[in-house]
């Protein structure tokens, strides 16, 4: 069950990132370019963080704790 939930979490994270980038890029041009780039950056960082956390639960090998 945990494996299924983790896979759903991974898919949701990827979809969140893709949809977020599409929303930012399709907004009207009244926003500055820097503002759009910062928002795209958020929609790249959040899913990548979520995927790195999910990788911990999907890997078969136990990971060492520091």
N, C-alpha and C positions, 0 to 999 in steps of 0.2 A: 504494500500500500504506500509506503514511503517513497518507493521508486516512482510510482505513478504520479504522486503528488509533486515530486521533484521535477519530473518531465513536464507536467502542466505548468509549473512555475517557470521553467526555462522557456517554454513556448510563449507564455504571457509576457515575459520580460522582453523577448525578441519582438513580439508584436507591439508592445508599448514603445520600444525604441523606434521602430519603423514608422508607426503612426505619428509619433511625436515629431519626428523629422519632417514627415510629409505635411503636418499641420503648420509647422514653422515656415517651411519653404513655400507654402501656398497662401500665406497671409498676404494682404495688400502691401504695397511697397512703402507705406508710411513709416515703417520701422527702419531704423538704421541698420546697416550691414553688420556692425559689431554686435548689436543686440540679437540679431538672428543667429549669428555664429555662436554666441554664448548660449542661446537656447538649444541649438543643435548639439553643442557640447554636453549639455545636461542630459539630453536624450541618448547620448552615446555612453556617458559615464555611468548612469544609473543601471541600465541593463547589463553593462559589462561587470559591474560590481555584483549584481544579482547572479549572473552566470558564474562568477568565480566562487561565490558562496555555494551555489548549487553543485558545482563540480566536486566539492568536498563530499557531498552526499551521494553523488553518482559513481565516484571512483570505487573500485573494488579493493584497492590497497588501503590500509589504514594510514593516515597521515600523522607525522610526528607533531607533537605540540611543543612549542618553544616557551 
